[in-house]
Amino acid sequence: MSPRPNSRTVLARLGQALGLLLAVGTLHADQAAFEKANTLYKDGKHAEAAEAYLELSQTGVSANLLFNMGNAYFKAGELGRALAAYQRALHLAPRHPDIMVNLRIAQRKALTEPLPLSLRQQWLRKLSLGEWTASASFCGTLFLILLTVRQVWPDSGVSNILWTRLSAVATAVATLLLVMAVSHFSGDQRAFAVRDGVVVHSNPVEQSPELFQATDGMEFLLLERSGDFVNVRSGNGSVGWIHASDIALTHP
C-alpha cells in the first residue's frame, strides 16, 4: 500500500506563538516552483521532487508542502526522511486524515515502533500550535472587550460582571494550555535514521565504540548536540550519539 498523493493547496491558519513558528507561512514562497515539484512527483521522478520540496521548505512551509515532501521521499524509498516530513506536517495539521494514514503506512514499512506519547502529549497534539495560540488570543480579546464595556458602562448589570469574570478565567486557562503546548512542541524534538546501518556511537566522535546500528526510519528522541553529533534515545531506552547527517529532524 502506498501513500495517497495530494496536490491541493492547503492554507494553514497559523498563529504566532512566542516566536517558535519561525519560517512558517500559510502560502508557499514560490507557487510556480511548488507546481513544478508536483509535476516531478506525477512524472515518477520522486527523488527529484523530494529535493524540490525540500528547497521550497527553506523559505516557508505548509502542511500540504510537507505532506507532498513525505510522499515523494516515501516513493523514493527514503523512509526516515518521509517520516520526519509527515511528522512536521502533522504539527501544522494534526487532524489531517491523509497525513495520519500515510504516517501509519510509513511507520509499518519501517518495521520499528514509534516512540510512545504520554496522555498529555497526545491531548496537546489534538490542536496545532497555531490553533492553541488563536484560542488564547480569542479568549484574551473577549476579556478585554468585556472589561472595556464594564469601564464605559459600569451600570450595565450583574450579567456583565459575571461574563467578564468567566472570560478572565477562560483567558487564564487558555494561556496556561498555550504555555504547555509551546513547551511540548519545542521540547519534544524527534529524529529518524535516514538509512539502514546508521551507527549509534557511545561518544560524539567517529572513532568511539559502536553501540548498535539503526535501520531506516528508526525513531529517536533528541537529547543534546555536540558538534556534528546529536545525543539520542531510542524507543527501548538506549542512549548514544549519531552523526547529524544520518538523521532527519522534525524540528530542523
Secondary structure, 3 states (H helix, E strand, C coil): CCCCCCCCCCCCCCCCCCCCCCCECCCCCCHHHHHHHHHHHHCCCHHHHHHHHHHHHCCCECHHHHHHHHHHHHHCCCHHHHHHHHHHHHHHCCCCHHHHHHHHHHHHHHCCCCCCCCHHHHHHCCCCHHHHHHHHHHHHHHHHHHHHHHHHCCCCCHHHHHHHHHHHHHHHHHHHHHHHHHHHHHHCCEEEECCCCEEEECCCCCCCCEEEEECCCCEEEEEEEECCEEEEEECCCCEEEEEHHHEEECCC
